Amino acid sequence: MMGAGGIGGYIGARLDEAGGDVSFVARGAHLQAMRQNGLLIKSPAGDVLLRDVSASDAPADIGPVDLVIFAVKLYDGEKAAAALEPLIAGNTRVVTLQNGIDGIEILRHHVRGDKVIGGATYLSGFINRPGEIVHAGGLTDILVGGHRDPVIHELHALCDRAIGLQLKPVADIDSVLWDKFVTLAAFSGATSLMRSGIGPILGDPEARIFVEQLRDEGMAVAAAAGHPMTDGFEDRVITRWTAFPPHVKSSMANDLERGKPIEVAWLSGRMHELGMKFGIATPGHTAVFRALHLHAAGAAS
């Protein structure tokens, strides 16, 4: 697991619990806590404590692996991708479970293209304190490309034994990534800017207009980029959002509250950039990007 935060920590723990041979690349206080006390997952699907965790801040300590699940924040993407070389062998696959639409391209700057496989998940989780991940809910599907790849088949079998994971290999991962990009950019922008869980936003008439505006702007940008959403997308997005407990916010909103760097440049900022490129008005996403840009680098900025 390259990254042991809300997504990488949760998925890695579940795979380890199911019998997988899992190592984590982590850093700082979170790494130290994992080494000293293990990794605790708090989840509606059941808590789990991994007491003996294989974790390091140096990929060379781990060595070549069959599969890397790349779950780092996009602002760390280039640096983390450049550090992958010690993990890569002849048959290694790298599955990116990042937000936005840029993860695959970032990885291909550093890893041979046929080894990189796109993926997406709507799992919501965050580091509550060093060594502890809170799984906040959301749909448990993990959608990945490489539906004919033998390494993905092995991962599928392992996920079938894991609690709280459902791997779904798909033939067209690009459509999945754009679908998530439109959905997540709206969810992240609204919950971050309004400092609210998704339930109150959907329950307030004016706030709901704004989050739906963000969704609709994203749909227009996606269509202009050659990735139109399929019929019924608007209703599917609402279903995804209402699947979360009402208090749930995006990982970007949680990072903003904790004074951490945020991914706004790759979400609403990317929508703003693409809107300018294709001549699509994105006043909502542009407002989110410009309002949150002040906090993009975290409290240290």
Residue, then its C-alpha position, 0 to 999 in steps of 0.5 A: m500500500m503506497g499511502a496508509g491514509g483513509i483509503g490505503g490504510y482501510i483497504g490494506a488492513r482489510l486485505d491483511e485481515a483476509g490473509g494477504d501479505v500486505s506492507f504499507v509505505a507511510r510516514g511521520a507520526h502515523l508510521q511510528a504509531m503503526r510500528q509501535n501499536g499497530l493499525l486500528i480501523k474503526s468501521p461500520a463493517g467491523d473494527v479491526l486491529l492489525r498488531d504486527v504491521s509491516a510498514s516503512d517510509a522507504p520502499a527499498d525496505i519492502g522490495p519488489v511486490d506483485l501489486v502496488i495500490f497507489a493511494v497517496k494524495l494528488y499533491d504528493g503524486e509525483k514524489a511518491a511515483a518517483a519512489l516506486e522503483p524498488l517495488i517494481a518487478g517484471n510482473t508488478r502492477v500499480v493500481t491507482l486509487q486517487n481522486g481526479i483524472d490525473g493519477i494514471e498520467i502521473l504514474r506513467h511518468h515513472v512506471r512503464g505504461d502497461k503496468v499502470i491500472g486505473g481504479a476508483t472507489y467511493l469509500s470515505g475514510f480519514i486518519n483520526r489520529p496516528g495509527e487509527i483510521v476511521h471508515a466513515g461509510g460510502l459505497t464499498d465498491i472498488l472499480v479497477g481496469g485490467h479486467r483480464d489481468p491475472v494480478i487483478h484476478e488474484l486481487h479479486a479473489l483476495c477481496d472476495r475473502a475480505i470484509g467490507l471490500q467489493l472489487k469490480p474489474v471493468a472494461d472501460i475504466d476511463s468512464v469510471l474515472w470521469d464519473k467519479f471526477v464529476t461526482l467527487a469534485a462537486f461533493s468535495g467542493a460543497t462539503s469543504l466550502m460550506r464546512s458541512g456534512i452532505g446531509p444538511i447540504l442536501g436538506d437545505p434548499e439553497a445549499r442543495i442548489f449549489v451542490e447540484q450546480l457543481r454536479d451539472e457544471g462537471m457534467a458539461v465539462a465532461a461532455a466537452a472533453g469527450h466523456p459524457m455522463t450516461d442517462g440517469f447520472e444526476d439521480r445516481v449521484i444523489t443516491r451515492w451522496t445519500a448513501f453516506p451518513p448525513h455527517v460525512k464530509s469529503s476527505m478534502a473537507n476533513d483535511l481543510e479542518r485539520g490544516k492539511p494540504i488539500e486537493v482543490a487544484w485537482l478537483s474544482g481547480r481542474m474543472h475551472e481549467l478544463g472549463m476555460k479550455f473548452g469554453i464551458a462556464t464553471p462559476g461554482h467550481t471557479a468560486v470553490f477553487r479561488a476561495l480554497h486556494l488560500h488554504a491549498a498548501g495547509a496551515a503552514s502556508 
